[in-house]
Amino acid sequence: MDFKYAFFWILPLVSACMWLGMLLAMFIAWEVQGSPHYVSMEPKQKIAYISDVGAQGLKPLFIAGCCVTTVFLDLSFAAERWLRHTGRLAKNMGIAEKILSGLSILFAVGGTCGLVLLSIFDTVHHPRLHDGFLLLFMAGYVISAIFICAEYQRLGVHFRQHRVLRASFWLKLFFIILEIILAAVFVGTTFTNGNKNIGAVFEWVIALVFTFYVLTFFVDLLPASRDHQKNTNLELGHVDASVQEHEGGGYAANGRQGYDGAAEYNHGQRSKPPVAQNY
């Protein structure tokens, strides 16, 4: 393990632990208090939304938890982009992948703004602003996950041997599908005349699912702490450069020899048994 890069995978762990700890503290506090009926709840509502609990005495915890969670999650996004740029993770091989990565970070920042602002503008004093920021939070991170999946799908074309990329892709795709389904039920029961108790349950479930989405970045960043990933990227870049030189008709000073060297390299790579690599 390269300890210079070891701390990066800690970022999503801090984010997920803070988020889960905040949710558990708020739910336990509401239960210990006897499941009180808050002023922000409707007359027939028996189950409190996260926002109902966060608008009461635990508002400082709610704000602090949302801020810490999103700051460390956004740092995870930035770390992933930087580690791919430097070659510690599977490197982006084209401009399209870099654009997709940038868009994922942009929408994640939008989701961050939504979560932090909804915790500040609580549902008691600013109900409309709170609801708007809640939708921004949910939409921002779901759209961000869509762009990440698109980036990983393109990376998988160049790094088919990297099982971590495939695993992370399917985990994030599962999160997207599940969150869209849960969000549809949540919106349908919360922002209409539906059953608010069902809406509250689905809000708690959506928040818990978000915890597991944050943890998928631990899977993404962990390989950066190992030593073999950079060698894998350098080998792939050497082969690609040789092939591009041949396709462009440029043999430089070596003439035909440059192409023959690339061919021998590729033949040698195919003849060797697969070697366990860092993903």
Disulfide bonds with the S-S distance in Angstrom:
none
